[in-house]
């Protein structure tokens, strides 16, 4: 394999990984948008209920307890939303999706694949991967992306075989070390 073919293969692998991450981030954006809407709907209903309740108030203090209850529920929903950092996750995944799309487009449009260009693409990819909060991505989305990209290169975080391969490699290295130690002892 020539160096040009090798660099093209590296770029192809990186393009596939970027495409997988683009899909994963888009799915995560949709998931967290749904969660955001699930929090916003009760807030809208609670605010509407407060307006209706306040319109029945005749300054006798009859609506004091219902107002406190409705306000308490509203604060609870807001606290849950803030604690889960739903809005931040939506923005993070949306931005990462756009950045992976830009990187994939740059790779696709590139006509000169050399070591320096590929290293630049890899550096951008690594920076984006480090920004991705994989713990906030649902297993369902991960599995859907794995299934969609079967037979293609996946990021290490999605590649279920990596742990197995690393264990096998470690066993081979340990066996080689033992063999070399035994050979040295026999001399």
Secondary structure, DSSP 8 states (H G I E B T S, - for coil): --HHHHHHHHHHHHHHHHHHHHHHHHHHHHHHHHHHHHHHHHHHHHHHHHHHHHHT--SSSTTHHHHHHHHHHHHHHHHHHHHHTHHHHHHHHHHHHHHHHHHHHHHHH-----HHHHHHHHHHHHHHHHH--GGGS-HHHHHHHHHHTTTS---TTT-THHHHHHHHHHHHHHHHHHHHHHHHHH-
